[in-house]
Structure formats: structure tokens, C-alpha cells
Amino acid sequence: MKKPILVVLAAGMGSRYGGLKQMDPVGPSGEFIIDYSIYDAHRAGFETVVFIIKHEIEKDFKDTVGSRVAGYMEVRYAYQQVDMLPEGYSVPEGRVKPWGTGHAVLCAADVVDAPFVVINADDYYGPEAFQVAYDFLTGTQDEPDKCHYGMVGYLLKNTVTENGSVARGVCALDEQGNLAEVVENTQIETYPGGIHTSFDGGKTWKDLAPDTLVSMNLWCYRPSFIKELGEQFPVFLDKALVENPIKGEFFLPLTVTEMIATGKADVKVLSSRDKWYGVTYQEDRPGVVAALKQKVDEGLYPTPIV
């Protein structure tokens, strides 16, 4: 079996940061969050990384991120563009953004030829997540009649911010500890008594337990999953082009949930005790900077990291 590949979703970075050259340095020596993910993945055993980007940010990305990583890992690139659609489909008038995380991975089909882990470029996941993901992919394989995938789950209390609402995929497990479903909660907030979620814009709220398991978009797949994406993407487009042609997105959990429901796959939930970090709001940045400095001071990371 080929060694697992790390796939990094980075096509949206230019829009989030106003151009990659303006990315927030959060480490003691100016490191980006992505630097820590690559470092953690490499020491877990990953030797190849695929960056999914847009052509518009290609030069900046290769200059600021890719060139550094190329010193110790094989680097491949894939490009997610809004017009990368199946034959017979066209971009609706007014559509600017690409088609979501599932579309992004589908765009990397030509350069992903082994089991792979998918992560967001601007999330800090911690070293444990990459180790359990690598061990899962190297210790299991698909069966002829069933695919075996994985997802690293986090405790909700380790993923929230005090500075506003966050969107999280709340996970339900079956009796075997496999993923039963992921329910997207787009408005989760902390409050003095705990954590709650709203599905109606804040009119009503429902409490969530701090130890609720949530997805942070760290998935463990095999090439069979890309084949499934290719089959389900046109089905998604047929519906989205009618109901939500400008903003509809083909998310990874959509395909996973469908495969679980039809018995094509199961998804083992792998747990991480690490705290997730990200700059969802500018007010989050000082906390992220302080946390990463502490990890460096404790010897978890070198600085500079590469």
C-alpha cells in the first residue's frame, strides 16, 4: 500500500486573507498556522502533501508556503476553479466562488493516488490528530463490498471561541463507534452558562454538552472516495443549479453521509484531545499567538519551524 498523502484545502485562502502576503503570522518566528499542520503531519509519517489552491494565488502560495515545505516533503498542486465542472454543465451567471470542499477534493483526483487525509489550511489541529489519522490509514484498507474511512473528532469545548459564533458539524455515533451522521450547526456560541446552538438566527437556542463530538474537517479517505465524489457531484449540481445556483456548495460530509446511508462505507471516529485553534475573528489572534508560543516554550515545536 502506498504511504498516505496529506491534502490541504487552501483554495479559499486568498479571499480570507486579502492575498496570501497578508496572511497572519502567529508563531514566534512569523510562522503561519499551516506551518504547524505540515510539521505535525510530517512527524506522524506523511511524506507527500497536495495543496489545493486557485490559479489566482499560485505564485504567492508557492513563494510563501510551498517553497518552504518542498525542503522536506514532496509537494504536489491541484487547482480548484469555479469552471471545473463535468461535461454538459456550465457556471451560472453571477457565480464566483468554487463549489465547496467536495468539489475541491474532486479537483485533485489526478494527483491523489494513495490513502489521504484532508485538512483545512487555516486550522490548527495538534499533533495527536495527524498521528491517529496516519495510523488508521496504514492499519486498515477497503473491502470489496465496503469502504472504510475515518474522521478525527474534537470535543466541542476545545473548538469554540468567546468572540462570536462558529459553525461545527455535530457528530452522532452508532453502537460500533462509527459515524452515523454529521449535522451542520452554523451558529454555535458560548454564553456564561455553557455552549448553545441556534437554527433560527438566534430566536431560540438549544444547549450543547461541552463534550459533544464535532467534526473540524479532518477526514481520512482512500481513492475510492474520489470515485464516489465524481458520481455524486452531478447529482448535487442538478439540484443546486435550480435551488441555489450562486452559493450552493458540495461539502465533503454530504457524500460521506450518503455512503453511510446506503451501506457503501463506514467512518471510524478517531478522537483527539488536542485543542483546536483558528482565527475565526480578529479578536482570536492574541490567544492563538500565546498558545503557540507556549507550545514552542514547552518544546513541542522548534522556532523557526522550518
Sequence and secondary structure as in RCSB ss.txt:
>XXXX:A:sequence
MKKPILVVLAAGMGSRYGGLKQMDPVGPSGEFIIDYSIYDAHRAGFETVVFIIKHEIEKDFKDTVGSRVAGYMEV
RYAYQQVDMLPEGYSVPEGRVKPWGTGHAVLCAADVVDAPFVVINADDYYGPEAFQVAYDFLTGTQDEPDKCHYG
MVGYLLKNTVTENGSVARGVCALDEQGNLAEVVENTQIETYPGGIHTSFDGGKTWKDLAPDTLVSMNLWCYRPSF
IKELGEQFPVFLDKALVENPIKGEFFLPLTVTEMIATGKADVKVLSSRDKWYGVTYQEDRPGVVAALKQKVDEGL
YPTPIV
>XXXX:A:secstr
    EEEEE TTHHHHHTSGGG    STTS  HHHHHHHHHHHHT  EEEEEE GGGHHHHIIIIIHHHTTTSEE
EEEE  TT   TT    TT  S   HHHHHHHTTTT  S EEEEETT B  HHHHHHHHHHHHH   BTTBEEEE
EEEEEGGGT  TTS EEEEEEEE TTSBEEEEEEEEEEEEETTEEEE SSTTSS EEE TT EEEEEEEEE HHH
HHHHHHHHHHHHHHHHHH TTT    HHHHHHHHHHTTSEEEEEEE  S  B  SSGGGHHHHHHHHHHHHHTTS
S SS  
